[in-house]
Amino acid sequence: MKKKKKAITIILIVFILVFGFIFGGYFAIKTVMTKGAINYLQDKYNMSYNQITVLDYEMKKFGNDTSFLPLNTYWSPYKWELEYNDKSFFVNRIDGKYYDDYQLDEIESVATEWFKQNIDNNIVGIKLSSANIINYQARIAGNITINENNIKDFLNDKNTYSSIDDYTYYDVVLMVESTYFDTLSQTDKSNLLNRIKQKLPNSHIQYVIGTDTSKISKERSKFIYWLSEYNEMD
């Protein structure tokens, strides 16, 4: 009887130690990776450490996507949702480097101005996603900021629109005023998209919609982005 109790005690101790090791390892990795993400934001945007808040976090994990190939395995990278000065945004750690979509609103504004000046003055907005920005940073541009000087490079790069596996496209939506949109025929819309393709041959903009300028949403879609999986690139 004593041997049985001793065996149960040993098993219980081993279980506690293993559980503690796993939990401790998770906490340690989360702490180190999160500190790296915050340091990255400090260096890139000169953010104050104490004003950055972590809203959500997801560990790097292994998965298998059977959408196109039976054994298309991948690693989904570390993800953070953070907040700074009442603005929420995402950070990913891909292949040991950090990338973010903190500039999403700003890039949309700069891109809209570029389209107004180079395509059609009636364009009032462009809807980008977090994936557009992070894919471009991770595959081409690195951790540079995007502004009026390099916005055309961003808009004219195929990596802005395609996923890592090159099967999926993150479509960018172009917006014009509703009253103007109602006057456009299907041919007019096609001609507008064709002008974009001539100026930005590597772009993947296939939709034009009408909208009220005051109703253009600036919210990120966490549901779509957070559930998206991105391959490690090495």
C-alpha positions in Angstrom: 0.0 0.0 0.0 2.8 2.4 0.9 4.6 1.6 -2.4 1.4 2.4 -4.3 1.0 5.8 -2.5 4.7 6.5 -3.1 4.3 5.8 -6.8 1.2 8.0 -7.0 3.1 10.8 -5.2 6.0 10.5 -7.6 3.7 10.6 -10.6 2.0 13.7 -9.1 5.3 15.4 -8.5 6.4 14.7 -12.1 3.1 16.0 -13.4 3.4 19.2 -11.4 7.0 19.7 -12.5 6.2 19.1 -16.2 3.2 21.4 -16.0 5.3 24.0 -14.3 8.0 23.7 -16.9 5.6 24.1 -19.7 3.8 27.0 -18.1 7.0 28.7 -17.1 8.4 28.2 -20.6 5.3 29.8 -22.1 5.5 32.7 -19.7 9.2 33.2 -20.4 8.8 33.1 -24.1 5.8 35.5 -24.0 7.8 37.9 -21.9 10.9 37.9 -24.1 9.0 38.1 -27.4 6.7 40.8 -26.1 9.6 42.9 -24.8 11.2 42.5 -28.2 8.0 43.8 -29.9 7.8 46.8 -27.7 11.5 47.6 -28.1 11.0 47.4 -31.9 8.1 49.9 -31.7 10.2 52.2 -29.6 13.0 52.2 -32.1 10.8 52.6 -35.1 8.3 55.2 -33.9 9.9 56.6 -30.8 7.0 55.3 -28.6 7.1 55.6 -24.9 7.5 52.1 -23.3 5.0 52.8 -20.5 2.3 53.9 -22.9 2.2 50.7 -24.9 -0.5 48.3 -23.8 -0.7 44.6 -24.8 -4.4 43.8 -25.6 -3.9 40.3 -26.9 -1.2 37.8 -27.8 -0.9 34.5 -29.7 2.1 32.2 -29.7 3.8 30.9 -32.8 2.1 27.6 -33.7 2.3 24.8 -36.3 -0.6 24.1 -38.7 -1.7 22.5 -41.9 -3.7 24.1 -44.7 -5.4 21.7 -47.0 -7.2 24.4 -49.1 -4.8 23.9 -52.0 -2.3 21.2 -51.2 -2.9 18.1 -49.1 0.2 18.6 -47.0 0.8 22.4 -47.0 2.3 22.9 -43.6 3.2 26.2 -42.1 4.2 28.1 -39.0 1.8 30.8 -37.9 3.9 33.6 -36.4 3.7 35.3 -33.1 1.0 38.0 -33.1 0.2 40.9 -30.8 -2.6 43.4 -30.6 -1.4 46.5 -28.9 -2.6 50.0 -28.1 -0.8 53.3 -28.0 -2.4 56.6 -27.4 -5.9 55.0 -27.7 -5.0 53.5 -31.1 -4.9 49.7 -31.5 -2.7 47.9 -34.0 -1.0 44.6 -34.8 2.6 43.4 -34.6 3.9 40.1 -36.1 7.2 38.4 -35.6 8.2 36.6 -38.8 11.5 34.9 -39.3 12.9 36.5 -36.2 11.9 40.1 -37.2 9.0 42.3 -36.1 6.5 44.0 -38.5 3.5 46.1 -37.7 0.5 47.9 -39.2 0.6 51.0 -36.9 0.6 53.2 -40.0 -2.6 51.7 -41.5 -4.7 54.8 -41.2 -1.9 57.1 -42.4 -1.1 54.9 -45.4 -4.7 54.9 -46.4 -4.8 58.7 -46.3 -1.5 59.0 -48.3 -2.6 56.4 -50.8 -6.0 58.2 -51.3 -4.2 61.4 -52.0 -2.0 59.7 -54.6 -5.0 58.2 -56.3 -6.7 61.6 -56.3 -3.7 63.3 -58.0 -2.8 60.5 -60.4 -6.1 58.7 -61.3 -9.3 60.5 -60.5 -10.1 63.5 -58.2 -13.4 61.8 -57.2 -11.6 59.1 -55.3 -12.2 59.6 -51.6 -10.7 56.6 -50.0 -8.9 53.2 -50.2 -9.5 50.3 -47.9 -6.3 48.4 -47.0 -5.8 45.6 -44.6 -3.2 44.8 -42.0 -2.1 41.9 -44.2 -1.2 44.3 -47.1 1.2 46.3 -44.9 2.8 43.4 -43.0 3.3 41.3 -46.1 5.0 44.2 -47.9 7.3 44.9 -44.9 8.2 41.3 -44.4 8.9 40.4 -48.0 10.2 43.6 -49.5 10.6 46.8 -47.5 11.7 45.8 -44.1 10.9 48.1 -41.2 10.7 51.4 -43.1 7.9 53.8 -42.7 5.6 54.4 -45.7 4.9 58.0 -46.7 4.2 60.2 -49.8 7.8 59.5 -51.1 7.4 55.8 -51.4 3.6 55.2 -51.5 3.8 54.4 -55.2 6.3 51.7 -54.5 4.0 50.2 -51.9 0.9 50.4 -54.2 2.8 49.0 -57.2 4.4 45.9 -55.5 2.7 42.5 -56.0 3.7 41.5 -52.4 1.4 44.2 -51.0 -1.6 42.2 -52.4 -0.5 38.5 -52.3 -0.1 36.1 -49.4 3.0 34.2 -48.7 1.8 31.2 -50.6 0.9 33.3 -53.7 -2.5 31.6 -53.9 -4.5 34.2 -51.9 -4.9 37.9 -52.8 -5.8 40.6 -50.3 -7.9 42.8 -52.4 -7.8 46.5 -52.0 -11.1 48.4 -52.3 -11.2 51.9 -54.0 -13.9 54.3 -52.9 -15.5 57.2 -54.7 -18.4 59.5 -53.6 -21.8 57.8 -53.8 -23.3 60.5 -55.9 -20.4 60.2 -58.4 -20.5 56.4 -58.3 -24.2 56.4 -59.3 -23.3 58.2 -62.5 -20.7 55.6 -63.5 -21.6 52.9 -66.0 -19.9 49.5 -65.9 -17.6 50.7 -68.7 -16.7 53.8 -66.7 -15.7 51.6 -63.7 -13.6 49.3 -65.9 -11.9 52.3 -67.5 -11.1 53.6 -64.0 -9.5 50.3 -63.0 -7.7 50.2 -66.3 -6.1 53.6 -65.6 -4.9 52.2 -62.3 -3.4 49.2 -63.9 -1.6 51.4 -66.4 -0.1 53.5 -63.6 0.4 50.5 -61.2 0.9 47.4 -63.3 1.7 45.2 -60.3 -1.4 46.2 -58.3 -4.4 44.0 -57.6 -7.3 46.5 -57.2 -10.5 45.0 -58.7 -13.3 46.8 -56.9 -14.7 50.3 -56.9 -17.5 51.2 -54.6 -19.5 54.3 -53.7 -19.5 55.6 -50.2 -20.4 58.6 -48.1 -17.0 60.2 -47.1 -18.2 60.6 -43.5 -18.9 56.9 -43.2 -15.5 55.5 -44.2 -14.5 53.1 -41.5 -11.1 53.4 -39.9 -11.5 50.2 -37.8 -9.2 47.2 -38.3 -10.9 43.9 -38.8 -9.3 41.7 -36.0 -11.6 38.8 -36.9 -10.2 38.5 -40.4 -6.6 39.3 -39.6 -6.2 37.5 -36.3 -7.4 34.2 -37.8 -5.2 34.5 -40.9 -2.2 32.3 -41.0 1.2 33.3 -42.5 3.9 30.9 -43.5 7.4 31.4 -42.2 9.5 32.4 -45.2 12.7 30.4 -44.9 
